[in-house]
Amino acid sequence: MKFNTKVIHGNQEHDPSTGAVMPPIYQTSTYAQSTPGAHKGYEYSRTGNPTRTALENAMASIENGNYGLGFASGLSAIDAIIKLLKPGDEVISTNDLYGGTFRLFTQVFRAYGIKFHFVGMDQEGEIEKKINPNTKLIWLETPTNPMLNIIDIKSCSEISKKHNLLLVVDNTFATPYLQRPLDLGADIVMHSATKYLGGHSDVVMGTLVVNDKELAEKLYFLQNASGAVCGPMDSFLVLRGIKTLHVRMQRHCENGRAVAEYLRNHEKIGRVYWPGFKDHPNHEIAASQMNDFGGMVSFSIKGDDQKDAIKVLENLKIFTLAESLGGVESLSGHPASMTHSSIPKEERQKTGVIDSLIRLSVGIEDKEDLLSDLEQALTLV
Ligand SMILES: *Cc1c(COP(=O)(O)O)cnc(C)c1O
């Protein structure tokens, strides 16, 4: 089955009791048993719920994996992964990481004795410098947020296999439409389904997909034992979102390209970050591991004055100034004071998150309207 068919039919079946084409929202906490232990596969909805199962199966299908898991948020999915580790274990991660992931690693799990190293993973050799006998896991995000750096998943998977480490890829920005990390050798693919998978800015959810049975069992254990599961309504919404992922992503990519090219030719703009540019430092890797370049574009304003960035953000009319990304509507953000405010300024600036940096999640509106919105806001600075 090809991807565009999988998003609609992959691992899906019509509801066995009624033939309903979409799985019902099984809004129940528990399930009747005829005699103790005799049930139809479901006992309690933290452990399993048929709407969640449908979503988990769809996720496994579109990521080309064997097992899918649904969580209450992207961060709770990350939380489950790090709970595979024990005190003394070490993690090597990208340095321009999603702010919430950085906060979870450094302000929660560090206190449990897990050590995190943050390195520029797009630089050759940086990962191996940090590997020692305690290293257990490599964590990467690609494209990164908000600098749109690209990390070579295949070469990371070679390193992780050589040293017997788990490789986790946060695939939130790319989605399986653009990039399938398990095919490139990752052990776990993680999503904030809040973003492109849900796609309509109406749900918070996280998912994991893995191939290995033993790893899946450990994660199912943690999903149930810690209990940060997604509810049936949320599962339904993300499942519905997935069914149009391919058409939405196609338009996100098309509009993203138009916005990146427009900004690059604008005299008020400092730099534009978008992996589709031929002179993007990791363009070749992006072109080899992704099908297209996505709808995320970041840029700075000439002179790097935070006041200019704020003025643009306040005056955009179609782009809504808001946290989050990946919905049908275009959003704008100021990483330094919003998504990345939990990262110390010094650390943030080292990775390029300067004060005039603006991040756009380019939506699927008419691209001419998006360009004229940017034009009118940029004339004010
Ligand atoms: C939003 C996001 C997360 C966190 O997911 P939530 O659903 O907000 O908990 C993790 N990684 C990336 C790249 C994200 O954009």
The ligand as a MOL file (V3000), in Angstrom:
LIG
                    3D

  0  0  0     0  0            999 V3000
M  V30 BEGIN CTAB
M  V30 COUNTS 15 15 0 0 0
M  V30 BEGIN ATOM
M  V30 1 C 5.1970 20.4520 20.4700 0
M  V30 2 C 6.3950 19.6170 20.4000 0
M  V30 3 C 6.6990 18.6800 21.3940 0
M  V30 4 C 5.8480 18.5180 22.6510 0
M  V30 5 O 4.5850 18.0240 22.3620 0
M  V30 6 P 3.2560 18.4080 23.1870 0
M  V30 7 O 2.1920 17.7160 22.4330 0
M  V30 8 O 3.1430 19.8830 23.2140 0
M  V30 9 O 3.4560 17.8390 24.5690 0
M  V30 10 C 7.8280 17.9090 21.2300 0
M  V30 11 N 8.6390 18.0530 20.1550 0
M  V30 12 C 8.3810 18.9480 19.1900 0
M  V30 13 C 9.2960 19.0590 18.0250 0
M  V30 14 C 7.2560 19.7550 19.2700 0
M  V30 15 O 7.0200 20.6610 18.3080 0
M  V30 END ATOM
M  V30 BEGIN BOND
M  V30 1 1 1 2
M  V30 2 1 2 3
M  V30 3 2 2 14
M  V30 4 1 3 4
M  V30 5 2 3 10
M  V30 6 1 4 5
M  V30 7 1 5 6
M  V30 8 2 6 7
M  V30 9 1 6 8
M  V30 10 1 6 9
M  V30 11 1 10 11
M  V30 12 2 11 12
M  V30 13 1 12 13
M  V30 14 1 12 14
M  V30 15 1 14 15
M  V30 END BOND
M  V30 END CTAB
M  END
